[in-house]
């Protein structure tokens, strides 16, 4: 994923966590907020307290970025989206993980 599509600054994270809409799924928590840019930006948060092994945390981030690249629609709405992974996210097989993201997609866009 290109750098411009990543949510990076502290100020943007603070705005997102303060005013964003929260969506809960069994595998992750999603925080969504509209932005004033022409494109959407994403953040993937995998806490060390949820999974100690960096290999597993990186795997979940890679899967999420790949799903965003392939399946997230290019909409007229530009959003800031943060995915916060829960402990159950690491246990899901790839197809189930993608199904969770697909089910959450409608909630994100609306």
NORMO-V604956 format. One record per backbone hydrogen bond with DSSP energy under -1.0 kcal/mol. CO is the residue of the C=O (numbers start at 0). NH is the residue of the N-H. If there is no record, write none. Layout:
CO	NH
CO	NH
This chain:
1	4
2	5
4	41
8	12
9	13
10	14
11	15
12	16
13	17
14	18
15	19
20	31
22	29
26	85
27	24
28	83
29	22
30	81
31	20
32	79
40	80
41	6
42	82
44	84
46	50
52	56
53	57
54	58
55	59
56	60
57	61
58	62
59	63
60	64
61	65
62	66
63	67
64	68
65	69
66	70
67	71
72	74
77	34
78	40
79	32
80	42
81	30
82	44
83	28
85	88
92	96
93	97
94	98
95	99
96	100
97	101
98	102
99	103
100	104
103	107
104	108
105	109
